[in-house]
Amino acid sequence: MKWFNRFVFILKKIYPNRIWNISSKDKTLYLTFDDGPIPEVTPWVLETLAQYQAKATFFCIGDNIKKNPETLKQVITEGHKIGNHTYHHLNSYKTSTEAYLENVLAFEKLGVSTNLFRPPYGKCKSSQAKKILERGYKIVMWDVISEDYDKNISKEKCLNTVLSQAKNGSIIIFHDSLKAEKKLRYALPKVLEYFNNKGFNFKSIPENIAESNA
């Protein structure tokens, strides 16, 4: 754990304008879900969260919003936050700054209101980040990633990663995607139960996140 905390500390120093975790006086965790919404997985996530009165933030792909508007509506209706994850899940390092920003703007044209942005793959060149910040976004990263998308790790390791690394104020990444579904269905209920029993609350990323950043 010491090496992990040190790694996050270094990243925060290198990228001070990106949010890695959130300071909290209360026992609070911030669950986030990337790559949805999709009808095969996202409604199950919502049902599972509701069992623990948990709120989360969904960093959505614009194309999935266009294809699944009713699923997005369900996320919003149940009181969760939405974040911009680009329209086509672009890889920053393989995309020009102009094209990358156009993809962010394409998401905006869907009419979904949000000031939260998460770069796909966790990659965002400084030139792209500068433009995104200028548009009023908060760039939300994480300090715990479940790796539920990785076919080379077991569902047990996925769970243990979250249980062993999450602490008060952590931003945790899962994925409401077909690729991650098997590990997500195993790990998410256990994460919710474990931390709920320890007295933690699960909240959405606050709009004033810059003021709350740890």
GUMARVEX-50188 format. One record per residue: chain; residue in three letters; x, y, z of N, C-alpha, C, O, CB in turn; residue number from 0. Coordinates in steps of 0.001 Angstrom, whole numbers, plus 500000, padded with zeros to 6 digits. Glycine has a CB too. Layout:
<atoms>
> cadena,residuo,n.px,n.py,n.pz,ca.px,ca.py,ca.pz,c.px,c.py,c.pz,o.px,o.py,o.pz,cb.px,cb.py,cb.pz,num
> A,ALA,X,Y,Z,X,Y,Z,X,Y,Z,X,Y,Z,X,Y,Z,NUM .
...
</atoms>
This chain:
<atoms>
> cadena,residuo,n.px,n.py,n.pz,ca.px,ca.py,ca.pz,c.px,c.py,c.pz,o.px,o.py,o.pz,cb.px,cb.py,cb.pz,num
> A,MET,500815,498788,500000,500000,500000,500000,500851,501267,500000,500449,502272,499415,499077,500004,501203,0 .
> A,LYS,502014,501239,500641,502852,502427,500699,503307,502847,499301,503306,504033,498971,504064,502178,501597,1 .
> A,TRP,503698,501857,498476,504141,502198,497119,502996,502769,496312,503188,503670,495496,504722,500971,496409,2 .
> A,PHE,501788,502236,496543,500618,502709,495796,500290,504148,496166,500045,504977,495290,499402,501806,496062,3 .
> A,ASN,500283,504444,497452,500001,505807,497905,501064,506787,497400,500762,507931,497061,499925,505853,499440,4 .
> A,ARG,502294,506321,497360,503380,507161,496845,503196,507443,495360,503455,508550,494889,504737,506491,497087,5 .
> A,PHE,502747,506431,494630,502519,506581,493191,501439,507630,492922,501606,508490,492057,502118,505228,492564,6 .
> A,VAL,500332,507557,493664,499261,508543,493510,499765,509936,493870,499435,510915,493201,498049,508169,494388,7 .
> A,PHE,500562,510018,494923,501126,511308,495345,501956,511931,494219,501855,513130,493960,501997,511130,496614,8 .
> A,ILE,502773,511114,493554,503615,511600,492453,502755,512073,491289,503022,513125,490709,504583,510497,491982,9 .
> A,LEU,501726,511304,490943,500848,511681,489843,500164,513022,490108,500020,513844,489202,499800,510597,489611,10 .
> A,LYS,499750,513234,491348,499099,514493,491711,500050,515671,491577,499629,516781,491249,498563,514421,493135,11 .
> A,LYS,501340,515431,491831,502333,516484,491675,502592,516778,490200,502782,517933,489818,503636,516092,492373,12 .
> A,ILE,502599,515737,489373,502855,515909,487936,501663,516565,487250,501826,517410,486370,503164,514552,487273,13 .
> A,TYR,500456,516163,487669,499228,516678,487039,498341,517326,488109,497328,516746,488500,498450,515530,486300,14 .
> A,PRO,498706,518510,488580,497969,519129,489683,496560,519574,489327,495746,519803,490221,498725,520299,490184,15 .
> A,ASN,496252,519702,488029,494923,520151,487619,493963,518999,487360,492868,519203,486836,495031,520999,486382,16 .
> A,ARG,494373,517791,487728,493506,516629,487574,493153,516080,488949,493975,516098,489865,494185,515540,486704,17 .
> A,ILE,491932,515597,489083,491424,515156,490378,491677,513660,490540,491256,512859,489705,489911,515476,490517,18 .
> A,TRP,492364,513288,491614,492716,511892,491853,491936,511283,493008,491617,510095,492979,494193,511774,492123,19 .
> A,ASN,491632,512063,494002,490782,511643,495107,490186,512896,495731,490542,514010,495349,491581,510803,496165,20 .
> A,ILE,489284,512721,496685,488552,513857,497234,488608,513805,498759,488242,512800,499368,487080,513862,496736,21 .
> A,SER,489062,514876,499355,489116,514910,500813,487704,514888,501392,486786,515503,500849,489881,516160,501301,22 .
> A,SER,487550,514183,502483,486226,514072,503097,486373,513871,504605,487184,513064,505061,485420,512903,502466,23 .
> A,LYS,485584,514609,505359,485588,514437,506814,484835,513174,507196,485132,512544,508211,484965,515660,507512,24 .
> A,ASP,483853,512808,506369,483072,511609,506618,483701,510428,505881,484574,510609,505033,481601,511811,506181,25 .
> A,LYS,483255,509237,506209,483743,508040,505522,482994,507917,504198,481868,507423,504146,483550,506751,506404,26 .
> A,THR,483644,508376,503133,482980,508468,501834,483850,507881,500734,485062,508095,500702,482636,509924,501510,27 .
> A,LEU,483219,507139,499838,483880,506627,498639,483105,507111,497422,481894,507327,497477,483973,505064,498660,28 .
> A,TYR,483834,507276,496323,483244,507781,495083,483385,506727,493989,484430,506610,493347,483917,509116,494649,29 .
> A,LEU,482311,505963,493791,482297,504954,492741,482058,505618,491392,481186,506478,491266,481220,503887,493019,30 .
> A,THR,482821,505225,490398,482623,505740,489047,482576,504560,488080,483216,503531,488295,483756,506744,488652,31 .
> A,PHE,481803,504736,487011,481623,503684,486007,481874,504281,484623,481239,505260,484231,480189,503054,486094,32 .
> A,ASP,482796,503682,483904,483178,504177,482578,482572,503331,481467,482299,502143,481641,484697,504200,482441,33 .
> A,ASP,482369,503977,480313,482113,503326,479015,480655,503012,478708,480365,502560,477600,482876,502070,478949,34 .
> A,GLY,479730,503227,479627,478314,502996,479328,477712,504217,478649,478442,505062,478131,477532,502659,480614,35 .
> A,PRO,476398,504318,478646,475474,503335,479211,475112,502260,478181,475025,502528,476982,474200,504032,479716,36 .
> A,ILE,474906,501046,478678,474418,499972,477804,473321,499211,478547,473422,499015,479758,475586,499003,477376,37 .
> A,PRO,472282,498784,477846,471135,498143,478513,471452,496783,479101,470725,496311,479976,470003,497997,477547,38 .
> A,GLU,472521,496136,478645,472865,494813,479150,473492,494849,480544,473438,493857,481272,473808,494138,478192,39 .
> A,VAL,474090,495992,480925,474837,496047,482184,474411,497198,483089,474248,497009,484295,476308,496161,481896,40 .
> A,THR,474232,498379,482525,473987,499580,483345,472761,499458,484255,472857,499841,485421,473816,500783,482443,41 .
> A,PRO,471616,498947,483792,470475,498820,484710,470768,497906,485904,470285,498157,487008,469268,498291,483957,42 .
> A,TRP,471553,496853,485687,471938,495988,486816,472791,496767,487810,472619,496617,489020,472709,494737,486315,43 .
> A,VAL,473706,497595,487317,474531,498430,488197,473630,499335,489030,473822,499462,490240,475545,499278,487373,44 .
> A,LEU,472661,499957,488394,471753,500860,489102,470964,500121,490180,470789,500632,491286,470791,501529,488116,45 .
> A,GLU,470499,498941,489861,469751,498133,490829,470628,497764,492025,470181,497797,493171,469207,496859,490158,46 .
> A,THR,471875,497414,491740,472801,497030,492800,473139,498216,493693,473174,498082,494917,474076,496444,492204,47 .
> A,LEU,473386,499376,493091,473662,500586,493862,472482,500954,494754,472665,501369,495899,473992,501747,492926,48 .
> A,ALA,471275,500799,494224,470072,501182,494971,469911,500356,496246,469363,500844,497234,468831,501022,494090,49 .
> A,GLN,470381,499122,496230,470275,498263,497405,471047,498828,498601,470754,498507,499753,470784,496867,497074,50 .
> A,TYR,472031,499668,498308,472858,500257,499366,472692,501774,499439,473479,502460,500091,474328,499909,499140,51 .
> A,GLN,471671,502288,498772,471431,503733,498711,472699,504465,498280,473015,505541,498787,470947,504263,500081,52 .
> A,ALA,473408,503867,497344,474677,504413,496862,474471,505256,495620,473702,504893,494730,475667,503291,496570,53 .
> A,LYS,475162,506381,495565,475175,507209,494362,476553,507113,493712,477558,506898,494390,474818,508693,494697,54 .
> A,ALA,476586,507273,492403,477837,507107,491662,477882,508111,490518,476939,508870,490292,477979,505656,491124,55 .
> A,THR,478998,508093,489808,479186,508957,488640,479490,508069,487438,480372,507213,487495,480337,510002,488876,56 .
> A,PHE,478756,508279,486358,478903,507480,485149,479559,508324,484062,478969,509282,483562,477531,506939,484673,57 .
> A,PHE,480793,507953,483702,481489,508634,482619,481146,507919,481322,481674,506852,481009,483037,508665,482859,58 .
> A,CYS,480244,508544,480584,479606,507885,479447,480288,508204,478119,480849,509283,477926,478154,508282,479375,59 .
> A,ILE,480220,507243,477223,480645,507435,475841,479463,508020,475069,478348,507501,475139,481140,506084,475197,60 .
> A,GLY,479714,509096,474339,478630,509773,473641,477862,508876,472698,476635,508956,472632,479166,510927,472885,61 .
> A,ASP,478553,508028,471970,477896,507133,471024,476959,506166,471736,475911,505810,471197,478935,506359,470221,62 .
> A,ASN,477324,505737,472938,476437,504859,473704,475212,505607,474215,474129,505032,474322,477191,504238,474878,63 .
> A,ILE,475382,506886,474529,474231,507708,474919,473245,507813,473757,472035,507684,473940,474690,509122,475367,64 .
> A,LYS,473780,508048,472566,472919,508173,471381,472160,506883,471112,470987,506908,470739,473750,508552,470150,65 .
> A,LYS,472837,505754,471304,472215,504455,471026,471255,504015,472128,470320,503255,471874,473287,503401,470840,66 .
> A,ASN,471485,504492,473347,470715,503996,474501,470191,505136,475371,470526,505215,476553,471580,503060,475350,67 .
> A,PRO,469376,506016,474801,468908,507185,475557,468064,506821,476778,468105,507527,477786,468107,508084,474652,68 .
> A,GLU,467307,505740,476703,466467,505355,477835,467310,504875,479012,466959,505095,480171,465481,504263,477417,69 .
> A,THR,468423,504220,478701,469319,503771,479773,469958,504966,480456,470081,504998,481681,470407,502827,479222,70 .
> A,LEU,470369,505956,479657,470909,507183,480244,469867,507868,481125,470175,508328,482224,471384,508144,479140,71 .
> A,LYS,468646,507928,480634,467568,508566,481394,467395,507892,482746,467151,508565,483748,466248,508521,480608,72 .
> A,GLN,467518,506577,482785,467390,505844,484038,468498,506229,485014,468252,506397,486209,467416,504337,483778,73 .
> A,VAL,469731,506367,484494,470857,506772,485343,470563,508123,486000,470744,508292,487206,472168,506847,484516,74 .
> A,ILE,470115,509068,485198,469851,510425,485692,468660,510436,486646,468709,511076,487697,469595,511385,484516,75 .
> A,THR,467594,509731,486282,466391,509689,487106,466666,509146,488495,466039,509566,489468,465332,508853,486436,76 .
> A,GLU,467609,508205,488591,467914,507597,489883,468941,508397,490687,469416,507947,491731,468420,506190,489675,77 .
> A,GLY,469276,509590,490185,470050,510528,490997,471551,510425,490897,472266,510900,491780,469683,510362,492380,78 .
> A,HIS,472049,509805,489825,473493,509686,489637,474000,510795,488712,473226,511395,487966,473853,508296,489062,79 .
> A,LYS,475298,511056,488772,475911,512089,487942,476442,511482,486637,476756,510295,486559,477052,512794,488712,80 .
> A,ILE,476529,512343,485619,477057,511951,484312,478348,512724,484048,478463,513897,484404,476010,512213,483181,81 .
> A,GLY,479317,512057,483421,480549,512704,483006,480818,512444,481536,480343,511458,480971,481720,512223,483854,82 .
> A,ASN,481580,513332,480924,481956,513242,479513,483179,512334,479382,484212,512569,480009,482248,514658,478917,83 .
> A,HIS,483044,511287,478552,484134,510324,478332,484496,510288,476842,484935,509266,476313,483725,508896,478832,84 .
> A,THR,484299,511436,476186,484405,511639,474732,483272,510914,474000,482568,510090,474584,485779,511140,474214,85 .
> A,TYR,483112,511226,472752,482023,510631,471971,482368,509231,471480,481502,508357,471428,481686,511519,470784,86 .
> A,HIS,483632,509018,471121,484033,507733,470531,485106,506997,471329,485764,506108,470789,484530,507955,469134,87 .
> A,HIS,485298,507347,472601,486306,506694,473439,487689,506777,472777,488332,505760,472520,485921,505215,473699,88 .
> A,LEU,488117,507990,472515,489365,508210,471790,490600,508005,472667,490588,508283,473866,489381,509605,471212,89 .
> A,ASN,491638,507524,472049,492950,507441,472675,493670,508756,472446,494019,509090,471313,493775,506245,472115,90 .
> A,SER,493890,509489,473501,494497,510816,473418,495819,510811,472652,496071,511687,471825,494719,511365,474808,91 .
> A,TYR,496654,509820,472937,497996,509801,472358,497990,509510,470858,498996,509721,470181,498842,508773,473067,92 .
> A,LYS,496854,509025,470336,496745,508711,468917,495860,509712,468177,495482,509492,467026,496199,507306,468737,93 .
> A,THR,495533,510824,468862,494588,511785,468313,495142,513195,468437,495722,513546,469465,493232,511678,469021,94 .
> A,SER,494970,513998,467409,495419,515383,467470,494582,516148,468485,493462,515752,468807,495336,516052,466080,95 .
> A,THR,495129,517233,468977,494397,518046,469952,493099,518564,469360,492073,518587,470040,495258,519219,470432,96 .
> A,GLU,493131,518978,468109,491924,519493,467453,490851,518422,467346,489689,518666,467671,492260,520030,466062,97 .
> A,ALA,491237,517234,466890,490264,516149,466731,489730,515678,468081,488559,515320,468205,490897,514973,465980,98 .
> A,TYR,490594,515681,469083,490183,515245,470416,489133,516204,470980,488108,515777,471512,491406,515161,471364,99 .
> A,LEU,489401,517497,470858,488452,518489,471363,487127,518403,470605,486063,518563,471202,489041,519908,471248,100 .
> A,GLU,487183,518155,469311,485951,518008,468521,485109,516859,469048,483881,516939,469054,486281,517780,467034,101 .
> A,ASN,485766,515780,469494,485044,514633,470024,484413,514947,471372,483319,514473,471681,485974,513439,470150,102 .
> A,VAL,485106,515747,472170,484534,516207,473439,483313,517081,473174,482300,516969,473864,485586,516988,474266,103 .
> A,LEU,483415,517947,472177,482307,518836,471830,481131,518053,471252,479977,518430,471455,482773,519901,470831,104 .
> A,ALA,481414,516967,470532,480348,516132,469982,479506,515539,471104,478291,515401,470965,480934,515010,469103,105 .
> A,PHE,480147,515189,472213,479414,514721,473390,478499,515830,473897,477337,515578,474215,480392,514266,474509,106 .
> A,GLU,479012,517048,473974,478228,518171,474483,476960,518395,473660,475923,518788,474196,479073,519440,474488,107 .
> A,LYS,477051,518144,472373,475908,518374,471482,474746,517422,471749,473646,517622,471234,476345,518240,470042,108 .
> A,LEU,474988,516390,472549,473907,515472,472922,472964,516107,473934,471882,515584,474200,474482,514174,473492,109 .
> A,GLY,473381,517240,474497,472526,517956,475437,472607,517465,476865,471748,517786,477686,471133,517872,474988,110 .
> A,VAL,473643,516681,477171,473835,516187,478540,474694,517190,479304,475834,517456,478924,474499,514765,478545,111 .
> A,SER,474148,517735,480366,474855,518766,481120,475822,518140,482124,475419,517344,482972,473856,519679,481844,112 .
> A,THR,477093,518505,482019,478096,518028,482974,479338,518897,482906,479671,519438,481852,478460,516555,482701,113 .
> A,ASN,480021,519028,484032,481309,519718,484034,482434,518743,484410,483535,519156,484774,481279,520919,485016,114 .
> A,LEU,482131,517435,484314,483091,516398,484658,483591,515704,483398,482802,515372,482514,482467,515379,485620,115 .
> A,PHE,484878,515488,483317,485482,514825,482158,486499,513795,482631,487282,514048,483547,486153,515859,481213,116 .
> A,ARG,486474,512640,481996,487508,511625,482244,488054,511151,480901,487288,510697,480051,486937,510416,483074,117 .
> A,PRO,489361,511249,480698,489944,510802,479432,489946,509280,479319,490371,508597,480250,491367,511334,479290,118 .
> A,PRO,489483,508744,478206,489579,507297,477999,491014,506805,478143,491960,507497,477768,489038,506921,476622,119 .
> A,TYR,491163,505614,478685,492463,504987,478937,493288,505761,479982,494443,505415,480232,493251,504884,477628,120 .
> A,GLY,492712,506786,480582,493445,507592,481543,494535,508424,480920,495459,508864,481605,494031,506723,482582,121 .
> A,LYS,494432,508647,479609,495475,509376,478890,494929,510705,478375,493852,510755,477782,496024,508530,477721,122 .
> A,CYS,495668,511758,478601,495270,513063,478087,496501,513949,477985,497087,514320,479001,494191,513718,478993,123 .
> A,LYS,496891,514284,476779,498058,515139,476565,497803,516517,477172,496663,516974,477251,498386,515261,475051,124 .
> A,SER,498865,517157,477591,498743,518452,478261,498034,519483,477383,497266,520305,477884,500121,518969,478653,125 .
> A,SER,498291,519438,476076,497644,520393,475163,496136,520168,475115,495363,521120,475005,498239,520273,473747,126 .
> A,GLN,495721,518901,475198,494297,518573,475186,493663,518925,476531,492565,519479,476587,494085,517076,474865,127 .
> A,ALA,494366,518598,477607,493844,518910,478938,493632,520411,479103,492648,520836,479707,494797,518389,480023,128 .
> A,LYS,494552,521216,478567,494448,522666,478666,493155,523155,478017,492441,523977,478590,495665,523339,478009,129 .
> A,LYS,492858,522649,476826,491640,523054,476117,490388,522615,476865,489404,523351,476929,491630,522474,474704,130 .
> A,ILE,490430,521426,477422,489275,520899,478152,489028,521708,479424,487884,522029,479747,489488,519411,478499,131 .
> A,LEU,490089,522034,480138,489954,522855,481344,489422,524245,481007,488653,524822,481775,491303,522970,482066,132 .
> A,GLU,489829,524776,479865,489363,526094,479442,487859,526105,479188,487227,527159,479251,490105,526535,478188,133 .
> A,ARG,487289,524944,478902,485846,524842,478674,485085,524657,479992,483866,524485,479989,485540,523675,477722,134 .
> A,GLY,485801,524692,481108,485143,524626,482405,485005,523235,482992,484328,523048,484003,483816,525218,482295,135 .
> A,TYR,485645,522258,482362,485576,520896,482880,486530,520690,484053,487550,521369,484175,485890,519899,481775,136 .
> A,LYS,486174,519741,484910,487065,519180,485909,487520,517824,485374,486685,516981,485045,486362,519052,487321,137 .
> A,ILE,488813,517608,485284,489327,516336,484779,489461,515375,485952,490303,515555,486832,490698,516524,484047,138 .
> A,VAL,488615,514356,485946,488517,513423,487064,489264,512132,486731,488898,511415,485799,487035,513124,487401,139 .
> A,MET,490300,511850,487492,491050,510611,487326,490587,509629,488408,489382,509442,488581,492603,510866,487412,140 .
> A,TRP,491521,508995,489145,491150,508028,490173,492378,507670,490994,493510,507943,490593,490522,506759,489544,141 .
> A,ASP,492145,507062,492136,493260,506482,492890,493095,504983,493097,493970,504336,493673,493393,507171,494237,142 .
> A,VAL,491964,504417,492625,491760,502965,492669,491097,502527,491365,490024,503018,491016,490887,502549,493907,143 .
> A,ILE,491737,501604,490648,491155,501058,489424,490988,499557,489587,491945,498848,489897,492037,501386,488184,144 .
> A,SER,489780,499080,489379,489461,497677,489636,490075,496728,488608,490271,495547,488898,487966,497491,489660,145 .
> A,GLU,490373,497221,487437,490878,496407,486324,489875,495327,485927,490256,494238,485497,492219,495762,486699,146 .
> A,ASP,488601,495640,486075,487562,494680,485701,487536,494384,484209,486953,493385,483787,486215,495192,486131,147 .
> A,TYR,488156,495236,483409,488220,495074,481957,489335,494124,481512,489352,493696,480357,488415,496422,481303,148 .
> A,ASP,490255,493793,482402,491470,493057,482042,491213,491543,482068,490952,490969,483125,492627,493422,483006,149 .
> A,LYS,491289,490916,480908,491020,489479,480820,492090,488642,481511,491880,487454,481754,490910,489062,479369,150 .
> A,ASN,493225,489238,481828,494337,488490,482413,494320,488442,483936,495183,487809,484545,495625,489085,481961,151 .
> A,ILE,493348,489103,484556,493257,489026,486015,491955,488348,486411,490970,488399,485675,493350,490436,486652,152 .
> A,SER,491955,487724,487553,490774,487006,488023,489768,487960,488661,490097,489090,489019,491175,485920,489022,153 .
> A,LYS,488546,487479,488791,487523,488288,489450,487876,488502,490926,487522,489522,491517,486137,487617,489319,154 .
> A,GLU,488576,487529,491512,488990,487665,492904,490041,488761,493073,490007,489522,494039,489533,486337,493424,155 .
> A,LYS,490972,488831,492124,491981,489885,492189,491353,491250,491977,491734,492224,492626,493075,489644,491152,156 .
> A,CYS,490399,491317,491077,489665,492571,490843,489055,493064,492147,489185,494237,492499,488558,492376,489770,157 .
> A,LEU,488397,492173,492854,487779,492532,494130,488830,492937,495154,488678,493961,495820,486947,491367,494666,158 .
> A,ASN,489878,492160,495287,490896,492425,496295,491598,493758,496050,491968,494449,496999,491914,491298,496318,159 .
> A,THR,491780,494116,494795,492410,495400,494473,491630,496551,495086,492208,497457,495687,492515,495586,492953,160 .
> A,VAL,490315,496508,494931,489486,497592,495465,489456,497552,496985,489609,498584,497639,488058,497504,494909,161 .
> A,LEU,489262,496378,497544,489169,496274,499006,490458,496685,499694,490421,497257,500783,488811,494857,499408,162 .
> A,SER,491595,496403,499076,492876,496676,499721,493370,498102,499503,494151,498608,500308,493907,495711,499220,163 .
> A,GLN,492929,498761,498429,493467,500078,498096,492534,501238,498434,493003,502350,498676,493792,500125,496645,164 .
> A,ALA,491240,501003,498455,490293,502101,498694,490372,502578,500138,490511,501790,501073,488856,501661,498363,165 .
> A,LYS,490278,503892,500283,490267,504506,501610,489380,505741,501537,488877,506093,500470,491722,504873,502094,166 .
> A,ASN,489196,506384,502661,488310,507549,502700,488683,508559,501623,489829,509002,501547,488358,508213,504079,167 .
> A,GLY,487697,508924,500782,487919,509897,499720,488369,509307,498402,488574,510046,497439,488913,510876,500160,168 .
> A,SER,488529,507991,498331,488989,507371,497090,487969,507507,495958,486759,507436,496173,489295,505904,497330,169 .
> A,ILE,488490,507702,494759,487699,507628,493532,488014,506274,492896,489161,505998,492543,488021,508837,492541,170 .
> A,ILE,486996,505439,492753,487159,504062,492299,486559,503896,490907,485461,504381,490631,486503,503078,493293,171 .
> A,ILE,487288,503207,490038,486788,502955,488677,486337,501514,488512,487067,500565,488799,487865,503281,487639,172 .
> A,PHE,485079,501389,488028,484573,500160,487426,484130,500513,486000,484195,501674,485598,483381,499536,488276,173 .
> A,HIS,483686,499522,485251,483216,499744,483879,481871,499045,483683,481760,497837,483895,484260,499226,482841,174 .
> A,ASP,480854,499798,483279,479572,499170,482942,479587,498847,481446,478925,499494,480635,478351,500109,483313,175 .
> A,SER,480370,497821,481119,480574,497400,479729,480493,495887,479651,480624,495196,480661,481940,497903,479183,176 .
> A,LEU,480276,495377,478451,480230,493932,478246,481582,493296,478555,481649,492182,479076,479810,493608,476808,177 .
> A,LYS,482646,494006,478234,483998,493499,478457,484267,493265,479935,484964,492320,480304,485025,494467,477889,178 .
> A,ALA,483721,494117,480767,483986,494045,482215,482888,493332,482992,483017,493123,484198,484162,495437,482774,179 .
> A,GLU,481818,492959,482317,480601,492527,483005,480828,491403,484014,480345,491488,485143,479589,492083,481996,180 .
> A,LYS,481548,490364,483634,481699,489202,484509,482362,489582,485836,481884,489194,486902,482519,488115,483808,181 .
> A,LYS,483452,490334,485771,484154,490721,486997,483349,491762,487769,483337,491755,489000,485558,491269,486668,182 .
> A,LEU,482686,492643,487055,481871,493671,487702,480753,493045,488523,480524,493441,489666,481283,494624,486658,183 .
> A,ARG,480058,492072,487948,478944,491424,488653,479425,490678,489895,478673,490520,490857,478214,490455,487717,184 .
> A,TYR,480653,490229,489876,481220,489548,491042,481667,490555,492098,481354,490402,493278,482403,488661,490623,185 .
> A,ALA,482392,491574,491676,483061,492458,492624,482178,493556,493205,482257,493836,494401,484224,493081,491966,186 .
> A,LEU,481344,494181,492386,480610,495355,492855,479745,495083,494088,479837,495842,495053,479744,495878,491748,187 .
> A,PRO,478909,494038,494104,478098,493824,495312,478944,493597,496558,478572,494025,497650,477176,492641,495113,188 .
> A,LYS,480069,492932,496399,480942,492645,497543,481630,493916,498038,481814,494092,499243,481996,491587,497163,189 .
> A,VAL,482009,494799,497118,482598,496083,497504,481572,496915,498274,481889,497483,499319,483096,496857,496253,190 .
> A,LEU,480369,496983,497767,479324,497753,498433,479034,497203,499836,478919,497963,500798,478043,497746,497587,191 .
> A,GLU,478920,495892,499936,478630,495289,501238,479779,495497,502221,479553,495846,503380,478348,493796,501078,192 .
> A,TYR,481003,495286,501762,482174,495399,502635,482297,496798,503231,482449,496953,504443,483446,495051,501862,193 .
> A,PHE,482231,497812,502374,482423,499176,502868,481170,499720,503559,481266,500568,504446,482819,500095,501719,194 .
> A,ASN,480021,499242,503159,478800,499628,503863,478851,499146,505308,478450,499864,506224,477556,499058,503150,195 .
> A,ASN,479347,497927,505507,479466,497377,506860,480496,498131,507690,480457,498090,508920,479836,495903,506797,196 .
> A,LYS,481413,498815,507025,482419,499610,507724,481976,501061,507914,482745,501897,508388,483733,499569,506963,197 .
> A,GLY,480743,501347,507544,480192,502678,507795,480450,503712,506721,480298,504909,506964,480723,503182,509051,198 .
> A,PHE,480842,503266,505528,481106,504212,504438,479825,504581,503699,478893,503783,503601,482120,503622,503457,199 .
> A,ASN,479798,505808,503180,478777,506264,502250,479357,506268,500842,480569,506391,500664,478256,507675,502641,200 .
> A,PHE,478492,506134,499843,478905,506174,498449,478212,507364,497781,476985,507413,497698,478563,504828,497715,201 .
> A,LYS,479013,508317,497310,478456,509544,496761,478939,509785,495329,479960,509250,494897,478825,510729,497646,202 .
> A,SER,478171,510607,494609,478590,511058,493284,479682,512113,493424,479814,512748,494470,477386,511621,492485,203 .
> A,ILE,480459,512292,492367,481475,513347,492351,480777,514700,492482,479864,514985,491707,482337,513286,491041,204 .
> A,PRO,481172,515535,493428,480517,516837,493600,480884,517823,492495,481978,517767,491933,480884,517427,494949,205 .
> A,GLU,479960,518719,492197,480197,519712,491154,481337,520668,491528,482034,521181,490653,478917,520504,490886,206 .
> A,ASN,481517,520898,492817,482587,521788,493287,483854,521003,493612,484571,521320,494560,482126,522573,494525,207 .
> A,ILE,484113,519982,492815,485200,519045,493102,486557,519715,493254,487385,519249,494038,485278,518020,492017,208 .
> A,ALA,486804,520801,492520,488097,521471,492606,488348,521964,494024,489489,521977,494487,488167,522642,491616,209 .
> A,GLU,487289,522367,494712,487411,522864,496071,487575,521721,497065,488034,521934,498187,486198,523706,496434,210 .
> A,SER,487193,520484,496649,487223,519343,497551,488430,518448,497345,488645,517508,498110,485980,518541,497388,211 .
> A,ASN,489223,518735,496311,490304,517829,495935,491325,517664,497055,491786,518644,497639,490994,518333,494682,212 .
> A,ALA,491675,516399,497349,492652,516122,498402,494049,516330,497914,495002,516141,498670,492500,514717,498919,213 .
</atoms>
